[in-house]
Amino acid sequence: MAEELATKAKEAIYGLVEEETGRKLGELTIVTEVVEVAPGAIKVRFTPLSAYSPTAVDLGRRIRDAAGRVEGVNTTVVECDGHMQDELVNKLVNPAQPVLSSSGAT
């Protein structure tokens, strides 16, 4: 079941169009991890195309919202990795959200 929910979330995310290139995320190597870390809790890790990408926050929010629309997903945390301001991007994308580790601990 955990694998199934992560797969559905991944499919929803991969259908998003990256604004800078006009290509779907499934065609790019931006999304590096989609896992269910607890029942109904999805963690997504992505790397923007550029370390200075001005669209990283917007892309992270779009990824979060796409995964969150999947039936069965109650919580989505998106982690940006590879941006010059990862910490700020993560705070803006995940306001008041717990940090979820792959081990399921919060």
N, C-alpha and C positions, 0 to 999 in steps of 0.2 A: 504493500500500500504506500509506503514512504517513497519508494522509487516511482510509483505511478503518479503521485502528486507532484514530485519534482519534475517529472517528464512533461506533465501538462503545463506546469509553470514555465518550463523552458520553451515549449512550443509557443506559448503566448508571448513570451519575451522575444523570441527569434523572429516573430512577425512584425516587430516594430521597425520603423525606418529611421536610420541614423541621419540626422539633419545635414551634417556637413558633407556627406557623400551621396545621400539619396539611396543608399543600399540598405537592405534588411540586415538586422543584427545577426541573423542566422548565416549570412554570407560572410560576415566579418569575424575576427577573433577577439571581439570586445568582451563578450561574456565568457568568463573563465570557470565559473562554478555556479551550479544551482543545486542545492541540497535541502532536504527536509531534515532540520536539526532537532525537531520535537514534533509531536503530532500537530499538524496544521501550521507549523512555523517554517517558513522558507527563508533561506539565506542565499543571496545572490552576490557574486563578486564580479566586478567588471573593471576593465582597463580602458580609459578613453584613448582615442586615436593619437592624441597629443598630450604631452605632460602639461601643456598650458591651455588645454581645451576650454573655451568659454562656455561650452554647452554641457559640461560634465554634470552640473547640478540638475539641469533640466532632463538630461538623459537618465540620470539616476532615479529621478522622480517618476519618469515614464516607465522605467523598468519596474520600480516598486508597485506602481499602479496596475501595470499589466499582470504581474504575478498575483497581486491582491484580488484581482477580479476572477481568478480561477476558483471554481467551487471547491470548498474544503480548506482553502488557505485562510487562516485567521490573522496571521502576523507575517509581515515580510520585512526583512532587513537587507538593505543593499549596501555593500561595501565597495568603495572606489579604491583602486590600487594603481599607482603609476601616474598620478596627477601631482603637480607641485604642491597643491593644497588639499591633499587627501583628507586630512582631519576636518577641515572646514566643509568640504563637500559632503562628507559622511554626516556631519551634524545637521546640515541643511536638508539632506535627503531623508534622514531618519530622526526627526524631532521627537524627543521623549520616548524613543524606542530602546529596549535593552540590546546590548551587543550579544549576538548569538555566536557561539563557537561551533565548529563542526562536530564537537563531541557532545553537543546538546546542552552544555552548561550555559547559564546566563550570567 
